[in-house]
Amino acid sequence: MAEQKRILMLALDKQVEALRMASGLTLLDDAVSIATWGKLPEGDDVAEQMEALEFSEVPVVALDPATDALAVLARQIVNNDVVFCV
């Protein structure tokens, strides 16, 4: 059996697409987490993906660029095996 990987999805420019990709990654049975640069946009697309991610217990962290977001992001990158930036 393969060792479980820790996957970080960094939602930068295409945040809704990053949420969709993270939802799909949950099927691999790896630990998936999401970091967003700023707040997520409002809308049905985001709500639908967030519902699926909440069901899968995927943690979502909103990084506030006005604070120490780069330091938090750096720690998350180091603590994960795979990082996708979308």
C-alpha positions in Angstrom: 0.0 0.0 0.0 1.3 3.4 -1.0 2.0 6.0 1.7 -0.6 8.8 2.0 0.6 12.0 0.4 -0.2 15.5 1.7 -1.4 17.7 -1.1 -1.8 21.5 -0.9 -3.9 23.2 -3.5 -3.1 26.9 -3.6 -6.0 28.9 -5.1 -4.5 32.1 -6.7 -6.0 33.2 -10.0 -8.6 30.5 -10.9 -10.0 29.9 -7.4 -13.1 28.0 -8.5 -11.1 25.7 -10.7 -8.7 25.1 -7.8 -11.6 24.1 -5.6 -12.8 21.7 -8.4 -9.4 20.2 -8.7 -9.1 19.7 -4.9 -12.5 18.0 -4.8 -11.2 15.5 -7.5 -8.0 14.9 -5.5 -10.0 13.7 -2.5 -10.8 10.5 -4.6 -7.1 9.5 -4.3 -7.5 9.0 -0.5 -4.6 11.4 0.1 -4.7 14.3 2.6 -5.8 17.4 0.7 -5.8 21.0 2.0 -6.5 24.3 0.3 -5.0 27.7 0.8 -6.7 30.7 -0.9 -5.0 34.0 -1.6 -7.6 36.3 -0.2 -11.3 35.5 0.2 -13.1 33.3 -2.2 -15.6 34.9 -4.6 -19.3 34.6 -3.9 -21.5 32.5 -6.1 -23.2 29.1 -6.7 -20.0 27.6 -8.2 -18.0 28.3 -5.1 -20.8 27.2 -2.8 -21.2 23.9 -4.6 -17.5 23.1 -4.4 -17.3 24.2 -0.8 -20.1 21.8 0.1 -18.3 18.9 -1.4 -15.0 19.9 0.3 -16.7 20.2 3.7 -18.2 16.8 3.2 -14.7 15.4 2.6 -13.4 17.4 5.6 -10.8 19.3 3.4 -9.4 22.2 5.4 -9.6 25.6 3.6 -7.5 28.5 4.8 -7.9 32.0 3.5 -4.5 33.8 3.5 -4.8 37.5 4.1 -2.2 39.4 2.0 -2.4 42.2 4.6 -0.9 40.0 7.3 1.9 37.5 7.4 0.4 35.4 4.7 3.7 34.6 3.0 5.1 33.1 6.1 2.0 31.0 6.7 2.1 29.9 3.0 5.8 29.0 3.2 5.1 26.7 6.2 2.3 25.1 4.4 4.4 24.4 1.3 7.2 22.9 3.4 4.7 20.7 5.3 3.2 19.2 2.1 4.5 16.6 -0.4 2.8 18.1 -3.4 1.7 21.7 -4.1 -0.5 22.8 -6.9 -0.8 26.5 -7.7 -3.9 27.4 -9.8 
